[in-house]
């Protein structure tokens, strides 16, 4: 009897981003994708959120390879940190994804820890007990692949991110429908499928329609056009450049990741720039405003991104003018709404005309399939078991409903949580275990150096501020020397009266301790904390962080 296959999501279920899936068979394993997500507003000071690698680290000797479906950050962004933990590792992926990965690993100085292996469509290398096969699919980035793992216990298919675009941008491969149908005919044991747009109506969305609308908008704009989109959306950037060329405009790039990704895409021939269209930013001064297009980063309101700095008037090369038209050719990622709205409001206040997908839905289409695409994928592959992934819980639930509408039995559908161990045997599948699958925070150069308790402290400081008490005492008697110093930060309610009451409580506490011959610093600090926290809470209702410092003399 064949050994079962175990599938474990270490990130990417019940959330958008942080995709990382482990597939185990015959004491060997492969990893599909290794991505990051960006911090939520309450994760103060956090730069990136990674999967917890501990499960993989404990079984590093079983790892055959990491397989990448495509080059978006939520699928490749955590790879440098994983390689730092594991050492030399085989990394398989399509050409453009590996181009982005190579630059990323070089920046992190871990390129020597990766054996990068480019894969093409069709059968791939044998990885231990896993036979591999790669199927091209359309998405919002070049070279996207679904991954089929052929094992003695059946075939596991991971779609990656996808949609069925029947008129892809010139040069982009179409989804290989016959290959998917063949897999379905041969038998798919388990399907892991993108659920992002499971709630969206089934109407098809084609990338070419965005290019057509870009041409219409540019033809009517009286001045400079500034377009912000994801720097990895090469097909979108291709169309922006073509629209600019047809309207007699030149294009300049702003943003480090934008320039880097365009360079990689051009070198790999994933992007074809119209002749004499791309110019340096400094050269724009030679052209009239109605002959200029700027493509920049900042579609998600990132504070340090190019458009955000322009909106704040802090960009050293580009100043927003009232005659400018700003086009947001992107969708706001959940959690970024406040930052995006703040940037838009700043641009509108300057007087610029801002076009978003809300005001003009034709200016952006999603790279993820609608409910119609998800239904078609299910019909093509006809899996025995199905697990909706890559989506929040409501997206997974909507995807489950689509599968059930096609007759998939409810007991064969698994809405996984991160850490669930889905085991597929000869006659049944079930969630049999749960492993550690938390989050790892990146804070500056520190990785995993702090946890939820640090974030709680940061939220506490952000909400109520901090009071620092510095009191000098005689080491032998515990008597107070001079007046205690009270330092407040982030307290809107810290008036002179409150500070004076706090000082009186400090003096009373130290006098009482001295009379009882209490001189231990830790005890005195605890008593000062309670005394000051109590008076502040009673008088203001706030609970700031109180940090007592005792100096012995």
PEDA-V116543 format. One record per residue. NEAR is the number of other ideal C-beta (glycine too) atoms within 12 Angstrom. D_FIRST is the distance of its C-alpha to the first C-alpha in Angstrom with 2 decimals. Layout:
near=NEAR d_first=D_FIRST
near=NEAR d_first=D_FIRST
This chain:
near=8 d_first=0.00
near=17 d_first=3.80
near=20 d_first=6.53
near=32 d_first=9.03
near=37 d_first=12.33
near=35 d_first=15.49
near=47 d_first=18.86
near=40 d_first=22.09
near=43 d_first=25.56
near=44 d_first=28.10
near=43 d_first=30.83
near=50 d_first=31.55
near=40 d_first=30.59
near=29 d_first=33.59
near=37 d_first=35.89
near=38 d_first=37.21
near=41 d_first=36.50
near=41 d_first=34.80
near=47 d_first=31.62
near=49 d_first=28.83
near=49 d_first=25.08
near=49 d_first=22.37
near=50 d_first=18.87
near=37 d_first=16.38
near=34 d_first=13.08
near=21 d_first=11.92
near=16 d_first=15.28
near=27 d_first=17.28
near=35 d_first=19.24
near=46 d_first=21.73
near=51 d_first=24.63
near=47 d_first=25.98
near=50 d_first=29.75
near=52 d_first=31.90
near=44 d_first=34.93
near=37 d_first=37.86
near=38 d_first=39.83
near=31 d_first=43.54
near=28 d_first=45.16
near=23 d_first=46.41
near=21 d_first=50.14
near=17 d_first=49.75
near=26 d_first=47.81
near=21 d_first=51.11
near=22 d_first=51.30
near=31 d_first=47.64
near=24 d_first=47.14
near=31 d_first=43.39
near=34 d_first=40.42
near=41 d_first=37.18
near=48 d_first=33.67
near=33 d_first=32.97
near=37 d_first=31.25
near=23 d_first=30.62
near=33 d_first=26.85
near=39 d_first=26.57
near=26 d_first=29.24
near=17 d_first=27.44
near=23 d_first=24.39
near=23 d_first=26.46
near=15 d_first=24.93
near=26 d_first=21.56
near=34 d_first=23.33
near=36 d_first=22.98
near=36 d_first=25.61
near=46 d_first=27.45
near=46 d_first=27.45
near=53 d_first=30.57
near=47 d_first=30.87
near=48 d_first=34.69
near=45 d_first=37.70
near=45 d_first=38.82
near=38 d_first=39.55
near=41 d_first=37.13
near=47 d_first=34.36
near=47 d_first=35.80
near=38 d_first=38.51
near=46 d_first=36.65
near=46 d_first=35.36
near=37 d_first=38.36
near=36 d_first=37.80
near=45 d_first=34.09
near=35 d_first=35.00
near=28 d_first=37.75
near=28 d_first=35.27
near=31 d_first=32.54
near=18 d_first=34.57
near=20 d_first=33.64
near=37 d_first=30.90
near=29 d_first=29.81
near=40 d_first=30.85
near=39 d_first=29.96
near=45 d_first=32.00
near=40 d_first=34.39
near=33 d_first=37.86
near=42 d_first=39.96
near=48 d_first=37.60
near=35 d_first=37.66
near=36 d_first=41.43
near=42 d_first=41.77
near=45 d_first=39.36
near=31 d_first=41.29
near=30 d_first=44.51
near=38 d_first=43.02
near=31 d_first=41.55
near=20 d_first=44.81
near=17 d_first=46.74
near=26 d_first=44.65
near=13 d_first=44.99
near=25 d_first=41.28
near=23 d_first=40.92
near=17 d_first=40.33
near=25 d_first=37.15
near=33 d_first=35.40
near=24 d_first=34.12
near=33 d_first=34.69
near=26 d_first=32.76
near=25 d_first=33.95
near=34 d_first=31.49
near=22 d_first=32.54
near=27 d_first=31.18
near=18 d_first=28.40
near=17 d_first=25.54
near=30 d_first=25.76
near=23 d_first=24.72
near=18 d_first=21.23
near=32 d_first=20.79
near=26 d_first=18.19
near=26 d_first=14.76
near=36 d_first=16.82
near=24 d_first=18.52
near=37 d_first=21.67
near=35 d_first=23.94
near=42 d_first=27.23
near=41 d_first=29.17
near=36 d_first=32.86
near=45 d_first=34.12
near=42 d_first=37.64
near=49 d_first=38.64
near=43 d_first=41.77
near=49 d_first=41.17
near=43 d_first=40.59
near=40 d_first=37.29
near=48 d_first=34.77
near=47 d_first=31.17
near=46 d_first=28.09
near=45 d_first=24.93
near=45 d_first=21.69
near=47 d_first=18.66
near=31 d_first=16.09
near=36 d_first=12.61
near=23 d_first=9.17
near=32 d_first=8.80
near=33 d_first=12.17
near=38 d_first=15.83
near=47 d_first=17.93
near=49 d_first=21.67
near=49 d_first=24.48
near=53 d_first=27.84
near=49 d_first=30.14
near=45 d_first=33.59
near=45 d_first=34.66
near=42 d_first=36.95
near=38 d_first=37.61
near=33 d_first=41.08
near=19 d_first=42.19
near=22 d_first=45.33
near=34 d_first=44.32
near=36 d_first=47.02
near=18 d_first=48.02
near=22 d_first=45.77
near=35 d_first=42.80
near=28 d_first=39.76
near=27 d_first=38.82
near=32 d_first=35.40
near=26 d_first=33.25
near=26 d_first=32.69
near=16 d_first=31.38
near=27 d_first=28.62
near=38 d_first=27.55
near=19 d_first=27.76
near=21 d_first=25.63
near=35 d_first=22.87
near=26 d_first=23.17
near=15 d_first=23.11
near=20 d_first=19.96
near=21 d_first=18.25
near=39 d_first=18.41
near=40 d_first=15.88
near=43 d_first=18.32
near=47 d_first=22.00
near=49 d_first=24.12
near=53 d_first=27.68
near=47 d_first=31.25
near=47 d_first=33.10
near=42 d_first=36.55
near=41 d_first=38.56
near=38 d_first=36.66
near=26 d_first=39.96
near=27 d_first=42.03
near=17 d_first=43.40
near=20 d_first=41.73
near=17 d_first=44.68
near=24 d_first=43.70
near=34 d_first=45.06
near=29 d_first=45.93
near=41 d_first=46.98
near=27 d_first=49.81
near=28 d_first=51.61
near=41 d_first=52.11
near=34 d_first=53.84
near=22 d_first=56.14
near=30 d_first=57.13
near=43 d_first=57.72
near=28 d_first=60.22
near=20 d_first=62.02
near=35 d_first=62.26
near=37 d_first=63.52
near=19 d_first=66.10
near=18 d_first=67.63
near=30 d_first=67.52
near=20 d_first=71.03
near=26 d_first=70.00
near=37 d_first=67.20
near=43 d_first=63.58
near=51 d_first=61.06
near=51 d_first=57.41
near=50 d_first=54.74
near=48 d_first=51.04
near=38 d_first=47.90
near=41 d_first=48.40
near=43 d_first=44.96
near=42 d_first=45.78
near=45 d_first=46.85
near=41 d_first=47.02
near=46 d_first=49.32
near=49 d_first=51.49
near=39 d_first=51.67
near=44 d_first=53.08
near=48 d_first=55.51
near=41 d_first=56.88
near=32 d_first=57.27
near=36 d_first=59.04
near=41 d_first=61.34
near=27 d_first=62.12
near=21 d_first=63.06
near=26 d_first=65.30
near=20 d_first=67.05
near=39 d_first=65.60
near=33 d_first=64.27
near=44 d_first=61.26
near=36 d_first=60.96
near=41 d_first=57.91
near=34 d_first=58.14
near=36 d_first=55.46
near=20 d_first=53.69
near=35 d_first=50.18
near=37 d_first=51.66
near=24 d_first=53.43
near=23 d_first=50.46
near=37 d_first=47.94
near=39 d_first=50.45
near=23 d_first=51.05
near=32 d_first=47.36
near=38 d_first=46.94
near=23 d_first=50.05
near=18 d_first=49.02
near=26 d_first=45.62
near=17 d_first=47.47
near=35 d_first=45.75
near=39 d_first=49.25
near=25 d_first=52.37
near=27 d_first=55.59
near=25 d_first=58.49
near=12 d_first=61.42
near=16 d_first=63.75
near=31 d_first=61.96
near=32 d_first=60.47
near=27 d_first=63.19
near=17 d_first=63.53
near=28 d_first=64.31
near=13 d_first=67.75
near=19 d_first=68.61
near=27 d_first=68.39
near=17 d_first=71.99
near=14 d_first=73.10
near=25 d_first=71.91
near=15 d_first=73.16
near=25 d_first=70.94
near=23 d_first=70.15
near=28 d_first=68.79
near=36 d_first=66.28
near=47 d_first=62.62
near=46 d_first=60.79
near=51 d_first=57.00
near=46 d_first=56.03
near=38 d_first=53.43
near=45 d_first=53.77
near=40 d_first=52.28
near=35 d_first=50.68
near=34 d_first=53.88
near=32 d_first=52.80
near=24 d_first=55.95
near=20 d_first=56.20
near=33 d_first=55.20
near=40 d_first=57.91
near=45 d_first=58.68
near=34 d_first=58.83
near=28 d_first=61.35
near=33 d_first=63.33
near=37 d_first=63.51
near=24 d_first=64.86
near=16 d_first=67.35
near=18 d_first=65.82
near=24 d_first=64.62
near=12 d_first=66.91
near=21 d_first=66.84
near=34 d_first=66.27
near=23 d_first=68.48
near=37 d_first=67.67
near=24 d_first=70.58
near=19 d_first=71.46
near=21 d_first=71.22
near=33 d_first=67.55
near=38 d_first=64.69
near=47 d_first=61.41
near=43 d_first=58.25
near=39 d_first=55.05
near=44 d_first=52.47
near=40 d_first=49.53
near=33 d_first=48.05
near=28 d_first=48.59
near=28 d_first=45.42
near=21 d_first=45.17
near=22 d_first=47.05
near=30 d_first=49.49
near=19 d_first=51.81
near=19 d_first=54.63
near=28 d_first=54.79
near=34 d_first=54.78
near=20 d_first=57.43
near=24 d_first=59.59
near=39 d_first=59.57
near=35 d_first=60.39
near=19 d_first=63.23
near=26 d_first=64.69
near=36 d_first=64.63
near=22 d_first=66.27
near=16 d_first=68.89
near=23 d_first=69.87
near=16 d_first=70.36
near=32 d_first=67.52
near=28 d_first=65.92
near=34 d_first=62.24
near=33 d_first=59.76
near=30 d_first=56.33
near=26 d_first=53.58
near=18 d_first=55.18
near=19 d_first=58.55
near=23 d_first=57.17
near=19 d_first=53.55
near=25 d_first=53.72
near=37 d_first=53.99
near=36 d_first=50.29
near=41 d_first=47.00
near=39 d_first=43.68
near=44 d_first=40.99
near=40 d_first=38.38
near=46 d_first=37.57
near=32 d_first=39.24
near=34 d_first=37.53
near=23 d_first=37.93
near=42 d_first=35.96
near=44 d_first=33.15
near=29 d_first=33.02
near=29 d_first=32.92
near=46 d_first=30.04
near=39 d_first=28.02
near=25 d_first=29.10
near=33 d_first=28.27
near=40 d_first=24.71
near=29 d_first=23.82
near=38 d_first=20.97
near=31 d_first=18.60
near=41 d_first=19.30
near=43 d_first=22.50
near=44 d_first=24.11
near=45 d_first=27.81
near=51 d_first=28.85
near=48 d_first=32.07
near=39 d_first=34.56
near=28 d_first=36.31
near=22 d_first=35.06
near=21 d_first=37.30
near=33 d_first=35.92
near=38 d_first=32.32
near=21 d_first=33.54
near=27 d_first=35.37
near=46 d_first=32.33
near=33 d_first=30.31
near=25 d_first=33.14
near=35 d_first=32.95
near=37 d_first=29.27
near=21 d_first=30.01
near=19 d_first=32.98
near=25 d_first=30.68
near=15 d_first=28.66
near=30 d_first=25.71
near=17 d_first=24.90
near=15 d_first=26.18
near=16 d_first=23.02
near=28 d_first=21.18
near=34 d_first=23.83
near=37 d_first=23.93
near=32 d_first=27.28
near=41 d_first=26.31
near=27 d_first=28.73
near=35 d_first=28.87
near=29 d_first=26.64
near=31 d_first=24.14
near=31 d_first=20.49
near=41 d_first=18.53
near=29 d_first=14.79
near=39 d_first=12.72
near=24 d_first=9.34
near=17 d_first=7.63
near=15 d_first=10.69
near=19 d_first=13.25
near=33 d_first=15.11
near=20 d_first=17.64
near=26 d_first=20.04
near=20 d_first=18.97
near=18 d_first=21.57
near=19 d_first=24.70
near=29 d_first=25.86
near=21 d_first=29.39
near=32 d_first=30.32
near=23 d_first=34.09
near=34 d_first=36.64
near=37 d_first=38.47
near=35 d_first=42.08
near=29 d_first=43.99
near=23 d_first=47.68
near=12 d_first=49.72
near=12 d_first=48.35
near=17 d_first=46.59
near=27 d_first=42.86
near=26 d_first=41.54
near=14 d_first=44.81
near=22 d_first=45.39
near=19 d_first=43.70
near=16 d_first=44.54
near=11 d_first=47.45
near=20 d_first=49.20
near=24 d_first=48.77
near=17 d_first=50.21
near=20 d_first=53.19
near=26 d_first=53.68
near=22 d_first=53.61
near=22 d_first=56.03
near=25 d_first=58.36
near=20 d_first=58.15
near=19 d_first=58.91
near=27 d_first=61.61
near=26 d_first=62.69
near=28 d_first=63.56
near=40 d_first=66.57
near=28 d_first=67.21
near=40 d_first=69.74
near=23 d_first=71.46
near=41 d_first=73.73
near=23 d_first=75.65
near=34 d_first=76.54
near=21 d_first=78.43
near=17 d_first=75.96
near=11 d_first=77.96
near=19 d_first=79.17
near=29 d_first=76.68
near=24 d_first=79.59
near=32 d_first=79.12
near=21 d_first=80.72
near=17 d_first=81.94
near=18 d_first=80.31
near=34 d_first=76.51
near=22 d_first=75.11
near=34 d_first=72.95
near=23 d_first=70.89
near=30 d_first=69.17
near=18 d_first=66.78
near=20 d_first=65.42
near=27 d_first=67.51
near=14 d_first=69.46
near=22 d_first=71.05
near=27 d_first=72.38
near=15 d_first=76.12
near=12 d_first=78.84
near=15 d_first=79.18
near=28 d_first=75.51
near=27 d_first=75.66
near=18 d_first=78.82
near=24 d_first=77.29
near=42 d_first=74.28
near=29 d_first=76.70
near=21 d_first=78.56
near=34 d_first=75.35
near=43 d_first=74.43
near=27 d_first=77.87
near=22 d_first=77.81
near=36 d_first=74.39
near=38 d_first=75.51
near=23 d_first=78.87
near=21 d_first=77.19
near=32 d_first=74.78
near=25 d_first=77.66
near=15 d_first=79.74
near=16 d_first=76.87
near=15 d_first=76.53
near=24 d_first=73.00
near=22 d_first=72.51
near=17 d_first=68.75
near=22 d_first=67.61
near=14 d_first=64.24
near=23 d_first=66.00
near=37 d_first=68.65
near=29 d_first=66.13
near=19 d_first=64.24
near=32 d_first=67.55
near=39 d_first=68.70
near=31 d_first=65.44
near=21 d_first=65.80
near=33 d_first=69.49
near=43 d_first=69.25
near=29 d_first=66.09
near=21 d_first=67.82
near=31 d_first=71.02
near=35 d_first=69.26
near=23 d_first=67.02
near=16 d_first=70.02
near=22 d_first=72.20
near=26 d_first=69.75
near=11 d_first=66.56
near=25 d_first=64.56
near=24 d_first=62.27
near=36 d_first=62.58
near=28 d_first=60.96
near=36 d_first=63.61
near=25 d_first=63.60
near=35 d_first=66.31
near=23 d_first=67.51
near=34 d_first=69.83
near=20 d_first=72.02
near=20 d_first=73.77
near=15 d_first=77.21
